[in-house]
Amino acid sequence: MKNFKILIPCFNDWKSLFKLLDNIDLQIKEINAEFSVLVVNDCSSEEMPILKTNYKKIKSIDLVNIKKNQGHTRCFATGIKYISQNPNFDYLLLMDGDGEDRPEELPLLINTVLKKQNVSVVAARTKRSEGIIFKFLYQFHKILTLIFTGMNINFGHYSCLTKEDTILISNKKSLWSNFAGTAKKFINNLDSLPTERGYRYFGPSKMPLVGLVIHSLSIIATFKYKVLLRSFVLAIIFNLIFFITNQNIILLVFNFLISIFCLIIFIVSKKENAEELDTCLTRIKNVINIHTTRL
């Protein structure tokens, strides 16, 4: 029987987390596999209520308490790194804790990885729940990343990874800045399933426009060398076009923008490379406490 570990980050939104756990337990009840949960508490200021103990399918819940708030992406990276050091699982499921990753689609993800050998699966977003402006900017983000990376990255953290792929990406520096780009770059057998972005259980979506910009830049930084090569090729093409049309002012502005863009990529990639993997596990151990509740 296969063993699935479900990784969920949480910052203060315990109400949503508990509802999500109830819905997960309901959706996986007919699946012939074992399930356990790892919750990464990102230094919540609100005390966690007492966990219920009558789940029918979830076998256990592990709680990782981080002493200093580090953000959504690094919560997932922390959980992935911790789980990879305790590889008593076959597959790892990544889910947001607010309901936007719909548990109704869990059987589809799980059955897909069980049918296919050595394949990880991501939930590709075919429909989103945010407003019109955000949807427009999200499409622009996808086009931008496609142009500069050559990759169609239309997924977030919601995915089901094999143990081998989990261990593989846990050793990648880029995981600490962006999961989607890391998965797309390093996982060879990566399948995708069309899914819908759900609605938050409580309150509006917390994904700000600034967060979308940072997300886009972090994906681009993951493919920094490919981006720089594509930027150079695009610059040559546009330079030839503008030279032929004799639009010197436009050429000057374009070259300036390209230079700024390359500078941003180098700054972001330099920050990413500052993460030393050799001390990564030690750093994690210094900022977390582990509490286990057996259900």
C-alpha positions in Angstrom: 0.0 0.0 0.0 1.4 3.4 -1.0 2.1 6.1 1.6 1.1 9.7 0.8 2.4 12.6 2.9 0.4 15.9 2.6 2.3 19.1 3.2 0.2 22.2 4.2 1.6 25.6 5.3 -0.4 27.8 7.7 -0.1 31.3 9.1 -2.9 32.1 11.6 -5.7 30.7 9.3 -6.4 27.7 11.6 -10.1 27.8 10.8 -9.4 27.3 7.1 -6.8 24.6 7.9 -9.3 22.6 10.0 -12.0 22.8 7.3 -9.5 21.7 4.7 -8.4 18.7 6.8 -12.1 17.7 7.1 -12.5 17.9 3.3 -9.3 16.1 2.6 -10.4 13.2 4.9 -13.7 13.1 3.0 -12.2 13.1 -0.5 -9.6 10.4 0.2 -11.8 8.0 2.1 -12.2 5.6 -0.9 -8.6 5.6 -1.9 -6.6 2.5 -1.1 -3.5 4.2 0.4 -2.1 5.5 3.7 -2.2 9.3 4.3 -0.5 11.5 6.9 -0.2 15.3 7.1 2.7 17.7 7.8 1.5 21.2 8.8 4.2 23.9 8.7 3.2 26.7 11.1 4.9 29.9 9.8 5.3 31.5 13.2 1.6 32.2 13.7 0.6 34.8 16.3 -2.7 33.1 16.9 -2.5 29.9 19.0 -3.5 26.7 17.3 -6.7 25.2 18.6 -6.8 21.5 19.7 -6.8 19.1 16.8 -9.8 16.8 16.3 -9.0 13.1 16.6 -11.8 11.4 14.6 -10.4 11.5 11.1 -11.3 8.3 9.2 -8.5 8.2 6.7 -5.8 10.6 7.9 -3.5 8.5 10.0 -1.4 11.2 11.7 -0.6 14.9 11.7 2.9 16.3 12.3 3.2 20.0 13.2 6.4 21.9 12.4 6.5 25.2 14.3 8.8 27.8 12.7 10.2 30.4 15.1 10.5 33.2 12.6 8.0 34.0 9.8 9.6 33.3 6.5 6.8 33.4 4.0 4.7 31.0 1.9 7.3 29.7 -0.5 9.9 29.1 2.1 7.3 27.3 4.3 6.9 24.8 1.5 10.7 24.6 1.0 11.2 23.9 4.7 8.6 21.2 4.6 10.0 19.6 1.5 13.5 19.6 2.9 12.4 18.2 6.3 10.3 15.4 4.6 13.2 14.5 2.2 15.3 13.8 5.3 12.7 11.4 6.6 11.7 9.5 3.4 9.2 7.1 4.9 6.7 8.0 2.1 6.0 7.2 -1.6 4.4 10.4 -2.7 4.2 14.0 -1.4 1.1 16.1 -1.9 1.5 19.9 -1.7 -1.5 22.0 -0.9 -2.3 25.6 0.3 -4.2 25.7 3.5 -7.0 28.1 2.6 -9.2 26.1 0.2 -7.9 27.6 -3.1 -6.3 24.2 -3.8 -9.5 22.2 -4.1 -9.5 18.9 -2.2 -12.1 17.7 -4.6 -9.3 17.2 -7.1 -7.2 15.1 -4.8 -8.5 11.8 -6.2 -7.7 12.9 -9.7 -4.1 13.7 -8.8 -3.6 10.6 -6.7 -5.1 8.2 -9.2 -3.0 9.7 -11.9 0.3 9.1 -10.1 -0.8 5.6 -9.1 -1.5 4.7 -12.7 1.7 6.1 -14.1 5.2 5.0 -13.1 7.7 7.5 -11.8 5.6 10.5 -12.8 4.9 13.6 -10.7 1.8 15.6 -11.4 1.0 19.3 -11.0 -2.4 21.0 -11.0 -2.5 23.3 -14.0 -4.8 26.2 -13.6 -7.4 26.4 -16.4 -9.8 28.7 -14.4 -9.0 31.2 -11.7 -11.2 32.7 -9.0 -9.6 36.2 -8.7 -10.9 39.5 -10.2 -10.6 40.7 -13.8 -7.5 42.8 -13.2 -5.6 40.0 -11.5 -6.6 37.5 -14.2 -5.3 39.9 -16.9 -2.0 40.4 -15.1 -1.7 36.7 -14.5 -2.1 36.0 -18.3 0.6 38.7 -18.9 2.8 36.9 -16.4 2.4 33.6 -18.2 3.2 35.2 -21.6 6.2 37.0 -20.1 7.7 33.8 -18.6 6.9 31.9 -21.8 8.9 34.5 -23.8 11.9 34.6 -21.6 12.1 31.0 -20.4 10.4 29.0 -23.1 8.3 27.3 -20.4 4.5 27.4 -20.0 4.3 27.6 -16.2 0.6 27.6 -15.3 0.7 26.0 -11.9 1.6 26.8 -8.3 2.3 24.5 -5.3 -0.7 22.2 -5.7 1.0 19.0 -6.9 1.8 15.3 -6.2 5.5 14.4 -6.3 7.2 11.1 -6.3 9.7 10.5 -3.5 12.5 10.6 -5.9 11.5 14.0 -7.3 10.9 15.3 -3.8 14.4 14.5 -2.8 15.7 15.8 -6.1 14.2 19.3 -5.7 15.0 19.5 -2.0 18.6 19.9 -2.9 18.0 22.8 -5.4 18.8 26.3 -4.3 16.0 27.8 -6.4 13.4 25.9 -4.4 13.7 28.6 -1.6 12.6 31.3 -4.1 10.2 29.5 -6.4 8.7 26.0 -6.4 7.0 26.0 -9.9 10.1 27.1 -11.7 12.2 24.5 -9.8 9.8 21.7 -10.6 9.6 22.7 -14.3 13.4 22.9 -14.6 14.6 19.8 -12.8 11.8 17.2 -12.8 12.0 15.3 -16.1 8.7 13.3 -15.9 6.3 16.1 -14.9 2.7 15.7 -16.0 -0.1 18.2 -15.6 -3.9 18.0 -15.0 -6.4 20.7 -15.7 -7.9 22.1 -12.5 -9.8 25.1 -11.2 -8.5 27.6 -8.7 -10.9 27.4 -5.8 -12.2 30.1 -3.5 -10.8 30.8 0.0 -12.8 29.2 2.7 -12.8 32.4 4.7 -11.9 35.9 3.5 -10.7 37.2 0.1 -7.6 35.9 -1.8 -4.3 37.0 -0.2 -2.3 37.0 -3.4 -1.4 40.7 -4.0 -0.3 42.2 -7.3 3.2 42.8 -5.9 3.3 39.1 -5.0 2.5 38.2 -8.6 5.4 40.4 -9.8 7.8 38.7 -7.3 6.5 35.3 -8.4 7.1 36.1 -12.0 10.6 37.4 -11.4 11.5 34.4 -9.2 10.4 32.0 -12.0 12.5 34.0 -14.5 15.5 33.9 -12.1 15.3 30.1 -11.9 16.0 30.0 -15.6 18.5 32.9 -15.5 21.0 31.6 -18.1 18.3 30.8 -20.6 16.6 34.1 -19.9 19.9 36.0 -20.5 20.4 34.1 -23.8 16.9 34.8 -25.0 17.2 38.4 -24.0 20.4 38.7 -26.0 18.7 37.1 -29.0 15.7 39.4 -28.7 17.9 42.4 -28.4 19.7 41.5 -31.6 16.4 41.0 -33.5 14.9 44.3 -32.3 18.2 46.1 -32.9 18.2 45.0 -36.5 14.5 46.0 -36.9 15.0 49.4 -35.4 18.3 49.9 -37.3 16.5 49.2 -40.6 13.6 51.6 -39.7 16.1 54.1 -38.3 14.2 54.6 -35.0 17.2 55.5 -32.9 15.3 56.8 -29.9 13.2 53.6 -29.6 16.4 51.6 -30.0 18.0 53.6 -27.1 15.0 53.0 -24.9 14.8 49.3 -25.7 18.5 48.8 -25.0 18.1 50.6 -21.7 15.1 48.4 -20.7 17.0 45.2 -21.6 20.0 46.3 -19.5 17.7 47.0 -16.5 16.0 43.6 -17.0 19.3 41.7 -17.1 20.5 43.6 -14.0 17.3 42.6 -12.1 17.9 38.9 -13.1 21.5 39.0 -11.9 20.5 40.6 -8.6 17.7 38.1 -8.0 20.0 35.1 -9.0 22.8 36.4 -6.8 20.4 36.5 -3.8 19.2 33.0 -4.7 22.8 31.7 -4.8 23.4 33.0 -1.3 21.5 30.0 0.0 24.1 27.4 0.9 22.7 24.0 0.7 25.3 22.4 2.9 24.0 24.4 5.9 20.4 24.2 4.9 19.3 21.4 7.1 21.2 22.8 10.1 19.4 26.2 9.5 16.0 24.4 9.4 16.7 22.5 12.7 17.7 25.8 14.4 14.3 27.4 13.6 11.7 24.7 14.1 10.3 22.5 16.8 8.6 19.2 15.9 5.3 18.1 17.6 3.6 15.0 16.5 -0.1 14.1 17.1 -1.1 10.6 16.3 -4.8 10.3 15.3 
